[in-house]
Amino acid sequence: MKDKKGEGIEPGSFLMWAIFVLIALLAILYIIWKWDDFANYIGSKIFP
């Protein structure tokens, strides 16, 4: 999908991508920060 001006990225879609990337990075950092809790929880479920 290209608009009539020939520009590839619109400011709105760029903002959406920026927010999406920011949320993804925060989620990854949160999982890494809480990895011990996740590992202990999953381990207790697999090996009770």
C-alpha positions, -999 to 999 in steps of 0.1 A, spaced: 0 0 0 15 33 -12 -1 66 -8 -2 92 -37 28 111 -24 51 81 -26 62 83 10 66 49 25 59 56 62 32 79 75 38 97 109 8 78 124 21 44 115 56 53 126 42 63 160 23 30 162 55 11 154 75 31 179 50 24 206 49 -13 197 87 -16 198 88 2 231 62 -21 247 80 -52 233 113 -40 248 97 -33 281 81 -68 281 114 -84 273 132 -65 300 104 -74 325 107 -111 317 145 -110 320 141 -91 354 116 -116 367 132 -147 350 141 -163 383 104 -161 395 92 -175 361 118 -203 362 109 -213 398 72 -212 389 75 -233 358 99 -256 375 75 -262 404 48 -270 379 69 -294 358 87 -310 388 64 -307 418 
